[in-house]
Amino acid sequence: MLDPEQLVDVPADLGCTVYADNRVVGGFYAVATAPSVAVGFDGRPELQLTVYGRRTASGFEPSGALITLSTELSVAAASLDKVVALLRQHLAEAWPKDSDEPPITPALLSAEWADATVDVRLTGDIVLSGTPSLSGDNRCSFSANFDATQAKALADAWTDGLPEAHITYQGHVRSGQSTMSATAGSSSMSITVETDDGVEQALSQTIGVNSTTNFEGAYSAPSQLAVSASAPLAASLSDPASTVSNVELG
């Protein structure tokens, strides 16, 4: 289970916070710090705003709108590869030099979400709310209709580049702490397993284990780590204008 006290230092631009597992040596969790618009199999963002209206002398006049949108809270594959490489380096540097066994191989585990909500603010007054999947990329899908006033506000927001639009995830990940722990690292991290027999014996116990080895010990009751992640909606879109279309009614 994720141990909130065993935070691993990784570059902020990787888009995640990394924690060690409280039981599995070499087990880690990468919790995303920035939500985004989900990307479909065709590589396009899963966001479409359709504005309905009529053409008048002054231009297109919205009378309503429909939006479909999917969001996700996940770490990009390229960032995960970099996280694993950093963890592998930390574990290798902390591994006993005189050991005949190879260093522990890091393994990224899936965080256990207890609950979460998603708010997507499209304008100052228009907010969509939903519940994500609580697994995998924590996807949340929305579909909503809007009246003429809201449709005009949304059309203006898209024209202005979505200045107020944000995606926010808030929730809790199941976690736990232990009196016997394992972390990995160099100057900021070290493999340390505390037992009644002392650290030296604990280190000798790690020789020859792999990433699936569990150390038995005294563990605290399960708890929950609060997670809050927010990002501008436009940050997910290379071209916001491509996600909106006008439909003229007869």
C-alpha positions as CSV (number, residue, x, y, z in Angstrom):
1,M,0.0,0.0,0.0
2,L,1.2,3.5,-0.7
3,D,3.2,5.0,2.2
4,P,2.7,8.9,2.3
5,E,5.8,9.2,4.5
6,Q,8.0,7.6,1.8
7,L,8.0,10.4,-0.8
8,V,10.5,10.0,-3.6
9,D,12.1,13.2,-5.0
10,V,11.6,13.3,-8.8
11,P,11.6,16.3,-11.2
12,A,8.4,18.3,-11.2
13,D,8.2,18.3,-15.0
14,L,7.5,14.5,-15.0
15,G,3.9,15.4,-13.9
16,C,3.7,13.0,-10.9
17,T,4.4,12.5,-7.2
18,V,6.2,9.2,-6.4
19,Y,5.8,7.2,-3.2
20,A,7.2,3.9,-2.1
21,D,5.1,0.9,-1.0
22,N,4.9,0.2,2.7
23,R,5.4,-3.5,2.2
24,V,6.9,-4.4,-1.2
25,V,10.6,-3.6,-1.5
26,G,11.1,-1.9,-4.9
27,G,7.4,-1.1,-5.2
28,F,6.4,2.5,-6.1
29,Y,3.4,4.5,-7.0
30,A,3.4,7.4,-9.5
31,V,0.4,9.7,-8.7
32,A,-0.4,12.2,-11.5
33,T,-0.4,15.9,-10.6
34,A,-2.0,17.3,-13.7
35,P,-5.3,16.2,-15.2
36,S,-6.0,16.6,-18.9
37,V,-8.5,16.1,-21.7
38,A,-8.4,12.4,-22.7
39,V,-7.1,11.4,-26.1
40,G,-9.0,9.0,-28.3
41,F,-7.6,6.1,-30.4
42,D,-7.4,8.5,-33.3
43,G,-5.0,10.8,-31.4
44,R,-7.6,13.6,-31.1
45,P,-8.8,15.1,-27.8
46,E,-12.1,13.8,-26.6
47,L,-13.7,17.2,-26.5
48,Q,-16.4,18.6,-28.8
49,L,-18.6,21.6,-28.4
50,T,-21.4,22.0,-30.9
51,V,-23.1,25.3,-30.9
52,Y,-26.6,25.5,-32.5
53,G,-28.0,28.8,-33.8
54,R,-29.1,30.9,-36.8
55,R,-27.4,33.3,-39.1
56,T,-28.5,36.9,-38.6
57,A,-27.5,40.2,-40.0
58,S,-25.1,40.6,-37.1
59,G,-23.6,37.2,-37.5
60,F,-24.2,33.7,-36.0
61,E,-26.6,33.8,-33.0
62,P,-26.4,30.8,-30.7
63,S,-29.6,29.3,-29.4
64,G,-28.1,26.3,-27.6
65,A,-25.1,24.0,-27.3
66,L,-24.0,20.4,-26.6
67,I,-20.7,19.4,-25.2
68,T,-19.1,15.9,-24.9
69,L,-15.9,15.7,-23.0
70,S,-13.7,13.0,-21.3
71,T,-10.9,13.8,-18.8
72,E,-8.2,11.7,-17.2
73,L,-5.7,11.8,-14.4
74,S,-2.7,9.8,-15.6
75,V,1.0,10.0,-16.1
76,A,2.3,10.1,-19.7
77,A,4.1,6.9,-20.8
78,A,7.3,8.9,-21.5
79,S,7.3,10.3,-18.0
80,L,6.8,6.8,-16.5
81,D,9.8,5.5,-18.4
82,K,11.9,8.3,-16.9
83,V,10.5,7.6,-13.4
84,V,11.5,3.9,-13.7
85,A,15.0,4.9,-14.9
86,L,15.5,7.2,-11.9
87,L,14.3,4.6,-9.5
88,R,16.5,2.0,-11.0
89,Q,19.5,4.4,-10.6
90,H,18.7,5.2,-7.0
91,L,18.3,1.5,-6.1
92,A,21.5,0.6,-7.7
93,E,23.4,3.4,-5.9
94,A,22.0,2.3,-2.6
95,W,22.6,-1.4,-3.1
96,P,25.4,-3.0,-1.0
97,K,28.6,-2.9,-3.1
98,D,29.8,-6.3,-1.9
99,S,26.5,-8.0,-2.8
100,D,26.7,-10.9,-5.3
101,E,23.1,-10.3,-6.2
102,P,21.8,-7.6,-8.6
103,P,20.0,-4.6,-7.2
104,I,16.2,-4.7,-6.7
105,T,14.3,-3.9,-9.9
106,P,11.7,-1.1,-9.3
107,A,8.1,-1.8,-10.1
108,L,5.3,0.8,-10.6
109,L,2.1,-0.3,-8.8
110,S,-1.4,1.0,-9.3
111,A,-2.7,3.4,-6.6
112,E,-5.9,2.3,-4.9
113,W,-8.4,5.2,-5.2
114,A,-11.0,5.3,-2.4
115,D,-13.0,8.2,-3.9
116,A,-12.7,11.1,-6.2
117,T,-14.7,13.9,-7.9
118,V,-14.0,15.9,-11.1
119,D,-15.0,19.5,-11.8
120,V,-14.5,21.0,-15.2
121,R,-14.9,24.8,-15.1
122,L,-15.7,26.0,-18.7
123,T,-16.5,29.6,-17.8
124,G,-16.8,31.6,-14.6
125,D,-20.4,30.3,-14.2
126,I,-20.5,27.0,-16.1
127,V,-19.0,24.0,-14.2
128,L,-19.4,20.3,-15.0
129,S,-19.1,17.8,-12.2
130,G,-18.7,14.0,-12.3
131,T,-17.2,10.9,-10.7
132,P,-14.2,9.3,-12.4
133,S,-13.5,5.6,-12.9
134,L,-11.2,5.3,-9.8
135,S,-8.9,2.9,-11.8
136,G,-6.5,3.1,-14.7
137,D,-6.3,6.6,-16.1
138,N,-9.2,7.7,-13.8
139,R,-11.3,8.7,-16.8
140,C,-14.4,10.8,-16.4
141,S,-16.9,11.5,-19.2
142,F,-19.4,14.4,-19.5
143,S,-22.2,15.2,-21.8
144,A,-24.3,18.3,-21.2
145,N,-26.8,20.6,-23.0
146,F,-26.9,24.4,-22.7
147,D,-29.4,27.2,-23.3
148,A,-28.9,30.2,-25.5
149,T,-27.2,32.4,-22.9
150,Q,-24.8,29.6,-21.8
151,A,-24.1,28.7,-25.5
152,K,-23.1,32.3,-26.2
153,A,-20.8,32.4,-23.1
154,L,-19.2,29.1,-24.2
155,A,-18.7,30.3,-27.8
156,D,-17.0,33.5,-26.5
157,A,-14.8,31.4,-24.2
158,W,-13.6,29.3,-27.0
159,T,-12.9,32.4,-29.1
160,D,-10.9,33.8,-26.3
161,G,-8.8,30.7,-25.8
162,L,-10.6,29.3,-22.7
163,P,-9.0,31.6,-20.2
164,E,-11.1,30.4,-17.2
165,A,-11.4,26.7,-18.1
166,H,-9.8,24.3,-15.6
167,I,-10.0,20.6,-14.9
168,T,-9.8,19.7,-11.2
169,Y,-9.6,16.2,-9.6
170,Q,-10.0,15.8,-5.8
171,G,-10.1,12.6,-3.9
172,H,-8.3,10.1,-1.7
173,V,-5.8,7.3,-2.3
174,R,-5.7,4.4,0.2
175,S,-2.4,4.4,2.0
176,G,-0.6,3.0,5.1
177,Q,2.6,3.4,7.0
178,S,4.9,0.8,8.6
179,T,7.4,0.5,11.3
180,M,9.4,-1.6,8.9
181,S,9.9,0.1,5.6
182,A,11.8,0.1,2.4
183,T,12.8,3.1,0.2
184,A,15.3,3.6,-2.4
185,G,17.7,6.4,-3.4
186,S,21.0,8.2,-3.2
187,S,21.5,11.3,-1.2
188,S,17.8,11.9,-0.8
189,M,16.8,8.3,-0.5
190,S,18.2,5.1,1.1
191,I,17.2,1.5,1.5
192,T,16.5,1.2,5.2
193,V,14.6,-1.6,6.8
194,E,14.4,-1.2,10.6
195,T,14.0,-4.3,12.7
196,D,14.6,-5.1,16.3
197,D,18.0,-6.6,15.3
198,G,19.2,-3.3,13.8
199,V,19.8,-1.8,10.4
200,E,22.9,-3.9,9.5
201,Q,21.1,-7.2,9.8
202,A,18.1,-5.7,7.9
203,L,20.4,-4.8,5.0
204,S,21.8,-8.3,4.9
205,Q,18.2,-9.6,4.7
206,T,17.6,-7.6,1.5
207,I,20.5,-9.4,-0.3
208,G,19.0,-11.8,-2.9
209,V,15.5,-10.5,-2.8
210,N,13.6,-9.2,-5.8
211,S,10.8,-6.7,-6.3
212,T,8.1,-9.2,-5.3
213,T,9.6,-9.8,-1.8
214,N,7.4,-8.7,1.1
215,F,8.9,-7.8,4.5
216,E,6.6,-8.7,7.4
217,G,6.4,-6.3,10.3
218,A,4.2,-4.0,12.3
219,Y,1.9,-1.9,10.1
220,S,-0.4,1.0,11.0
221,A,-4.1,0.9,10.2
222,P,-4.9,1.8,6.6
223,S,-5.4,5.5,6.0
224,Q,-6.1,7.8,3.1
225,L,-3.9,10.3,1.3
226,A,-5.7,13.4,0.0
227,V,-5.0,14.2,-3.6
228,S,-5.8,17.4,-5.4
229,A,-4.8,18.0,-9.0
230,S,-5.7,20.9,-11.3
231,A,-4.7,22.1,-14.7
232,P,-5.9,24.6,-17.4
233,L,-8.1,22.8,-19.9
234,A,-6.4,24.6,-22.8
235,A,-3.1,23.0,-21.8
236,S,-4.4,19.7,-23.2
237,L,-5.3,21.3,-26.6
238,S,-2.9,22.3,-29.3
239,D,-5.8,24.0,-31.2
240,P,-8.9,24.8,-29.1
241,A,-10.7,26.1,-32.2
242,S,-10.7,22.6,-33.7
243,T,-12.9,21.3,-30.8
244,V,-15.9,23.6,-31.5
245,S,-18.3,23.7,-34.4
246,N,-21.3,25.8,-35.3
247,V,-24.5,24.2,-36.7
248,E,-27.0,26.5,-38.4
249,L,-30.6,25.6,-37.8
250,G,-33.1,26.1,-40.7
